[in-house]
């Protein structure tokens, strides 16, 4: 299963396509993993969220890989227009499984080379 891993560092955001990342399965939102799995050697990444193949967002306080309908007043998955509005929305659990398509991460420990140099992002922007 292919993942899209979104890596954020300060004001910069990069998207990395990972074909086989079975070692990410079972990790939970808040867990840290070695960036070498996604091609960022020397980096440590922390999982902050993600979404599944149908676009439902991962929510930290829903355990497991299941998808549930939860009554939300705001936060991840629902942003009400007025105060006090509640809505039942579908959200995904906090554990990475095969159904997850996108994983959002943030850099907790940087490597010696910049992410732009590793991924070659500067070359793509010039074209």
C-alpha positions in Angstrom: 0.0 0.0 0.0 1.4 3.4 -0.9 1.4 6.2 1.6 1.7 9.9 1.1 3.8 11.3 4.0 3.5 15.0 4.6 6.5 16.3 6.4 6.4 19.8 8.1 9.4 21.6 9.4 8.8 25.2 10.6 7.1 27.0 7.7 8.2 24.4 5.1 6.0 21.4 4.0 7.1 18.5 1.8 5.2 15.5 0.5 6.9 12.2 0.1 5.5 9.2 -1.7 6.3 5.9 0.0 5.5 2.6 -1.7 6.1 -0.1 0.9 6.0 1.2 4.5 4.8 -1.8 6.4 6.8 -0.7 9.4 4.5 2.3 9.8 1.4 0.0 10.3 0.4 -0.1 13.9 1.9 3.3 14.9 -0.4 5.7 16.7 -0.8 9.5 16.5 1.9 10.9 18.7 4.5 8.2 18.0 7.9 9.0 16.7 9.7 7.0 14.0 13.0 7.0 12.1 12.8 9.2 8.9 14.9 6.6 7.1 11.7 4.7 6.4 10.5 7.5 4.1 13.9 8.4 2.7 14.9 11.1 5.2 18.0 9.7 6.8 19.0 11.3 10.1 15.5 12.7 10.7 13.0 11.7 13.4 9.4 12.3 12.6 6.3 12.5 14.9 2.9 11.5 13.6 0.3 14.3 14.0 -2.6 12.9 12.0 -3.7 11.6 8.6 -6.7 10.5 6.5 -8.0 7.3 5.0 -8.9 6.3 1.4 -12.3 7.9 1.7 -11.0 11.2 3.2 -12.0 10.7 6.8 -9.5 12.2 9.2 -7.7 10.4 11.9 -8.7 11.5 15.5 -6.3 11.1 18.4 -8.9 10.1 21.0 -10.5 7.3 18.9 -8.5 4.1 19.6 -7.7 1.5 17.0 -8.1 1.4 13.2 -11.9 1.6 13.2 -14.1 4.2 11.6 -16.9 5.6 13.9 -19.6 8.2 13.8 -18.9 10.6 16.7 -20.8 13.6 18.1 -18.3 16.5 17.7 -18.4 20.0 19.0 -15.2 21.1 17.2 -11.6 20.2 16.6 -10.3 17.6 14.2 -12.9 16.6 11.7 -15.5 19.3 12.3 -15.3 23.1 12.5 -18.7 24.6 13.5 -19.9 28.0 12.2 -21.5 29.0 15.5 -20.9 28.3 19.2 -22.7 25.4 20.8 -23.3 23.5 17.5 -22.8 19.8 17.6 -22.8 17.4 14.7 -22.3 13.7 14.2 -19.3 13.1 11.9 -17.4 10.1 10.7 -13.8 9.9 11.9 -11.0 7.3 11.7 -9.1 5.8 14.7 -5.6 6.9 15.7 -3.7 3.8 14.5 -2.2 3.5 11.0 -3.5 0.6 8.9 -3.7 -0.3 5.3 -6.7 1.9 4.7 -4.7 5.1 5.6 -3.5 7.0 2.5 -2.0 10.2 3.9 0.1 10.5 7.1 0.9 14.0 8.5 4.2 14.3 10.4 6.3 17.0 12.0 10.1 17.0 12.3 11.2 16.5 15.9 14.9 16.0 15.2 16.6 17.3 12.1 19.4 15.6 10.2 22.6 17.0 8.8 21.2 17.8 5.3 18.1 19.8 4.7 14.9 18.1 3.5 14.9 20.1 0.3 18.4 18.8 -0.6 17.4 15.2 0.2 14.2 15.3 -1.9 15.5 17.5 -4.6 12.7 20.0 -4.2 14.7 22.9 -5.5 15.2 21.2 -8.9 11.4 20.7 -9.3 10.6 24.4 -8.5 13.0 25.7 -11.1 11.4 23.7 -14.0 
